[in-house]
Amino acid sequence: MSVTSFAIGFVTGWVVRSTVESSRELAVDVAVGSQDALHKLRRAFVAEREFLEDLWSEAKARAGVERPPPRPAGANDTDGPLSRDGAPRAEAEAPS
């Protein structure tokens, strides 16, 4: 083995090791950056979801204020509850 081939091998190994170490640091930096971006994205998603839930709740509340509550099924304003055939119930038919 000559001194020249040893020196070339040594320098090549040094360059490869330097490249691997710097690329490892680059990979770690990319991973940290992606974790930060993912964390920010999650926070933005949660904030947007809360905003939409608040918006939906406010819309439901306003709709309930402007609209009268629904009447019970089968209720008749003038004659009382309806019988099964749709006619007003007689006193004897009224449930107790």
Residue frames as a rotation matrix with the C-alpha (Angstrom) as fourth column:
MET 1
0.594 0.804 0.000 0.00
0.804 -0.594 0.000 0.00
0.000 0.000 -1.000 0.00
SER 2
-0.376 -0.751 0.542 1.44
0.730 -0.601 -0.326 3.32
0.571 0.273 0.774 -0.94
VAL 3
-0.686 0.046 -0.726 1.27
0.539 -0.639 -0.549 6.53
-0.489 -0.768 0.413 1.02
THR 4
-0.916 0.348 -0.198 -0.64
-0.396 -0.716 0.575 8.20
0.058 0.605 0.794 -1.83
SER 5
-0.375 0.820 -0.433 -3.47
0.068 0.490 0.869 5.63
0.925 0.296 -0.239 -1.83
PHE 6
-0.353 0.216 -0.911 -3.63
0.927 0.212 -0.309 5.83
0.126 -0.953 -0.275 1.98
ALA 7
-0.862 -0.016 -0.506 -3.89
0.157 -0.959 -0.237 9.64
-0.481 -0.284 0.829 1.81
ILE 8
-0.752 0.634 -0.181 -6.60
-0.430 -0.264 0.863 9.46
0.500 0.727 0.471 -0.89
GLY 9
-0.237 0.657 -0.715 -8.55
0.508 0.712 0.485 6.93
0.828 -0.248 -0.503 1.18
PHE 10
-0.538 -0.033 -0.842 -8.14
0.820 -0.253 -0.514 9.01
-0.196 -0.967 0.163 4.32
VAL 11
-0.931 0.180 -0.318 -9.31
-0.222 -0.970 0.098 12.22
-0.291 0.162 0.943 2.63
THR 12
-0.574 0.757 -0.313 -12.23
-0.238 0.212 0.948 10.42
0.784 0.619 0.058 0.95
GLY 13
-0.252 0.443 -0.860 -13.30
0.808 0.586 0.065 8.94
0.533 -0.679 -0.506 4.28
TRP 14
-0.739 -0.083 -0.669 -13.04
0.520 -0.701 -0.487 12.35
-0.429 -0.708 0.561 5.95
VAL 15
-0.885 0.428 -0.184 -15.17
-0.453 -0.698 0.554 13.97
0.109 0.574 0.812 3.23
VAL 16
-0.359 0.781 -0.510 -17.80
0.111 0.579 0.808 11.21
0.927 0.234 -0.295 3.41
ARG 17
-0.347 0.197 -0.917 -17.94
0.925 0.235 -0.300 11.44
0.156 -0.952 -0.263 7.19
SER 18
-0.885 0.006 -0.465 -18.29
0.123 -0.961 -0.248 15.22
-0.448 -0.277 0.850 7.04
THR 19
-0.740 0.640 -0.205 -21.06
-0.456 -0.254 0.853 14.90
0.494 0.725 0.480 4.47
VAL 20
-0.266 0.648 -0.714 -22.95
0.502 0.726 0.471 12.29
0.823 -0.233 -0.518 6.49
GLU 21
-0.532 0.031 -0.846 -22.72
0.819 -0.238 -0.523 14.33
-0.218 -0.971 0.101 9.68
SER 22
-0.910 0.205 -0.361 -23.92
-0.234 -0.972 0.037 17.48
-0.343 0.118 0.932 7.95
SER 23
-0.563 0.754 -0.338 -26.75
-0.336 0.165 0.927 15.62
0.755 0.636 0.161 6.22
ARG 24
-0.372 0.421 -0.827 -27.75
0.804 0.591 -0.062 14.09
0.463 -0.688 -0.558 9.56
GLU 25
-0.724 0.069 -0.687 -27.95
0.426 -0.738 -0.523 17.56
-0.543 -0.671 0.505 11.06
LEU 26
-0.849 0.440 -0.292 -29.95
-0.517 -0.580 0.630 18.69
0.108 0.686 0.720 8.03
ALA 27
-0.446 0.698 -0.560 -32.34
0.201 0.688 0.697 15.74
0.872 0.198 -0.447 8.48
VAL 28
-0.445 0.252 -0.860 -32.82
0.894 0.073 -0.442 16.60
-0.048 -0.965 -0.257 12.16
ASP 29
-0.861 0.104 -0.498 -33.47
-0.045 -0.991 -0.129 20.25
-0.507 -0.089 0.858 11.27
VAL 30
-0.709 0.637 -0.304 -36.06
-0.416 -0.029 0.909 19.18
0.570 0.771 0.286 8.68
ALA 31
-0.356 0.571 -0.740 -37.73
0.641 0.725 0.251 16.90
0.680 -0.385 -0.624 11.25
VAL 32
-0.613 0.094 -0.785 -37.85
0.660 -0.485 -0.574 19.70
-0.434 -0.869 0.236 13.83
GLY 33
-0.893 0.266 -0.363 -39.28
-0.393 -0.853 0.342 22.09
-0.219 0.448 0.867 11.24
SER 34
-0.552 0.730 -0.403 -41.95
-0.121 0.408 0.905 19.60
0.825 0.548 -0.137 10.21
GLN 35
-0.395 0.386 -0.834 -42.90
0.883 0.410 -0.228 19.01
0.254 -0.826 -0.503 13.85
ASP 36
-0.766 0.080 -0.637 -43.24
0.228 -0.894 -0.386 22.77
-0.600 -0.442 0.667 14.37
ALA 37
-0.818 0.475 -0.324 -45.34
-0.533 -0.413 0.739 23.10
0.217 0.777 0.590 11.22
LEU 38
-0.454 0.659 -0.600 -47.55
0.348 0.751 0.561 20.19
0.821 0.046 -0.570 12.28
HIS 39
-0.528 0.214 -0.822 -48.03
0.824 -0.104 -0.557 21.74
-0.205 -0.971 -0.122 15.73
LYS 40
-0.836 0.203 -0.509 -49.02
-0.220 -0.975 -0.028 25.09
-0.502 0.089 0.860 14.19
LEU 41
-0.713 0.588 -0.383 -51.40
-0.356 0.167 0.919 23.34
0.604 0.792 0.091 11.79
ARG 42
-0.427 0.548 -0.719 -53.07
0.743 0.666 0.067 21.48
0.516 -0.505 -0.692 14.66
ARG 43
-0.633 0.161 -0.757 -53.48
0.527 -0.627 -0.574 24.70
-0.567 -0.762 0.312 16.65
ALA 44
-0.845 0.329 -0.421 -54.97
-0.512 -0.724 0.461 26.46
-0.153 0.605 0.781 13.62
PHE 45
-0.608 0.637 -0.474 -57.36
0.042 0.622 0.782 23.54
0.793 0.455 -0.404 13.04
VAL 46
-0.437 0.430 -0.790 -58.53
0.896 0.285 -0.341 23.58
0.079 -0.856 -0.510 16.67
ALA 47
-0.738 0.144 -0.659 -59.05
0.104 -0.941 -0.322 27.35
-0.667 -0.306 0.679 16.59
GLU 48
-0.803 0.451 -0.389 -61.02
-0.544 -0.288 0.788 27.13
0.243 0.845 0.477 13.33
ARG 49
-0.528 0.617 -0.584 -63.14
0.447 0.786 0.427 24.26
0.723 -0.035 -0.690 14.69
GLU 50
-0.517 0.315 -0.796 -63.97
0.773 -0.227 -0.593 26.26
-0.368 -0.921 -0.126 17.83
PHE 51
-0.832 0.201 -0.517 -64.88
-0.318 -0.936 0.148 29.27
-0.454 0.288 0.843 15.68
LEU 52
-0.689 0.587 -0.425 -67.22
-0.347 0.248 0.904 27.16
0.636 0.771 0.033 13.53
GLU 53
-0.483 0.519 -0.705 -68.79
0.774 0.630 -0.066 25.55
0.410 -0.578 -0.706 16.61
ASP 54
-0.645 0.215 -0.734 -69.44
0.395 -0.729 -0.560 29.00
-0.655 -0.650 0.385 18.09
LEU 55
-0.835 0.321 -0.446 -70.89
-0.545 -0.594 0.591 30.17
-0.075 0.737 0.672 14.78
TRP 56
-0.593 0.622 -0.512 -73.18
0.096 0.685 0.722 27.14
0.800 0.379 -0.466 14.58
SER 57
-0.499 0.394 -0.772 -74.32
0.867 0.206 -0.455 27.56
-0.020 -0.896 -0.444 18.19
GLU 58
-0.744 0.210 -0.635 -75.09
-0.029 -0.959 -0.283 31.23
-0.668 -0.192 0.719 17.63
ALA 59
-0.780 0.473 -0.411 -77.04
-0.517 -0.114 0.849 30.40
0.354 0.874 0.333 14.48
LYS 60
-0.499 0.608 -0.617 -79.06
0.538 0.776 0.330 27.76
0.680 -0.167 -0.714 16.33
ALA 61
-0.567 0.258 -0.782 -79.74
0.709 -0.332 -0.623 30.16
-0.421 -0.907 0.005 19.20
ARG 62
-0.796 0.264 -0.544 -80.89
-0.391 -0.911 0.130 32.93
-0.462 0.317 0.829 16.85
ALA 63
-0.705 0.562 -0.432 -83.07
-0.243 0.381 0.892 30.53
0.666 0.734 -0.132 14.89
GLY 64
-0.481 0.515 -0.709 -84.73
0.805 0.581 -0.124 29.44
0.348 -0.630 -0.694 18.14
VAL 65
-0.669 0.208 -0.714 -85.43
0.339 -0.769 -0.542 33.03
-0.662 -0.604 0.444 19.18
GLU 66
-0.769 0.319 -0.554 -87.00
-0.598 -0.665 0.447 34.04
-0.225 0.675 0.702 15.86
ARG 67
-0.464 0.582 -0.668 -89.09
-0.321 0.592 0.739 30.90
0.826 0.557 -0.088 15.42
PRO 68
0.205 0.580 0.788 -91.81
-0.971 0.019 0.239 29.78
0.124 -0.814 0.567 17.84
PRO 69
-0.659 -0.461 0.594 -91.28
-0.575 0.818 -0.002 26.38
-0.485 -0.343 -0.805 19.48
PRO 70
-0.747 0.371 -0.552 -92.79
-0.329 0.515 0.792 23.46
0.578 0.773 -0.263 17.55
ARG 71
0.101 0.863 0.495 -96.24
-0.991 0.046 0.122 22.25
0.082 -0.503 0.860 18.55
PRO 72
-0.491 -0.225 0.842 -96.56
-0.437 0.899 -0.015 18.71
-0.754 -0.375 -0.540 19.85
ALA 73
-0.952 0.113 -0.285 -97.51
-0.208 0.447 0.870 16.14
0.226 0.887 -0.402 17.23
GLY 74
-0.509 0.834 -0.214 -101.26
0.700 0.545 0.460 15.76
0.501 0.085 -0.862 16.83
ALA 75
-0.576 0.303 -0.759 -102.12
0.528 -0.571 -0.629 18.98
-0.624 -0.763 0.168 18.67
ASN 76
-0.216 0.602 0.769 -105.06
0.807 -0.333 0.488 20.98
0.550 0.726 -0.414 17.43
ASP 77
-0.929 -0.263 0.262 -105.38
0.107 -0.865 -0.490 24.62
0.355 -0.427 0.832 18.48
THR 78
-0.439 0.835 0.332 -109.20
-0.762 -0.542 0.355 24.69
0.476 -0.097 0.874 18.68
ASP 79
0.524 0.802 -0.286 -110.36
-0.588 0.584 0.560 21.19
0.616 -0.125 0.778 19.53
GLY 80
0.448 -0.419 0.790 -107.53
-0.708 0.373 0.599 19.71
-0.546 -0.828 -0.130 21.58
PRO 81
-0.583 -0.767 0.267 -105.64
-0.467 0.586 0.662 16.51
-0.664 0.261 -0.700 20.69
LEU 82
-0.007 0.521 -0.853 -106.60
-0.980 0.167 0.110 14.57
0.200 0.837 0.510 17.59
SER 83
0.550 0.218 0.806 -107.68
-0.409 0.912 0.032 10.93
-0.728 -0.347 0.591 17.55
ARG 84
-0.303 -0.744 0.596 -105.94
0.168 0.574 0.802 8.31
-0.938 0.343 -0.048 15.42
ASP 85
0.047 0.378 0.925 -108.16
0.962 0.231 -0.143 9.00
-0.268 0.897 -0.353 12.43
GLY 86
-0.740 -0.482 0.469 -107.38
0.601 -0.787 0.138 12.75
0.302 0.384 0.873 12.56
ALA 87
0.179 0.863 0.473 -110.68
0.247 -0.504 0.828 13.91
0.953 -0.031 -0.303 14.06
PRO 88
-0.341 -0.264 0.902 -110.82
-0.721 -0.541 -0.432 15.75
0.603 -0.798 -0.006 17.41
ARG 89
-0.792 -0.007 -0.611 -111.04
0.299 0.867 -0.397 13.39
0.533 -0.498 -0.685 20.39
ALA 90
0.338 0.914 0.224 -114.19
-0.061 -0.216 0.974 13.16
0.939 -0.343 -0.017 22.43
GLU 91
0.211 -0.227 0.951 -114.02
-0.931 -0.343 0.125 13.52
0.297 -0.912 -0.283 26.22
ALA 92
0.848 0.180 0.499 -114.27
-0.375 0.868 0.325 9.75
-0.374 -0.462 0.804 26.67
GLU 93
0.842 -0.537 0.058 -111.32
0.408 0.562 -0.719 9.17
0.353 0.629 0.692 24.33
ALA 94
0.541 -0.664 0.517 -108.97
-0.576 -0.740 -0.348 11.60
0.613 -0.109 -0.782 26.02
PRO 95
0.022 -0.603 -0.798 -106.01
0.387 0.740 -0.549 9.85
0.922 -0.297 0.250 27.65
SER 96
0.938 0.346 0.006 -105.80
0.107 -0.304 0.947 10.03
0.329 -0.888 -0.322 31.40
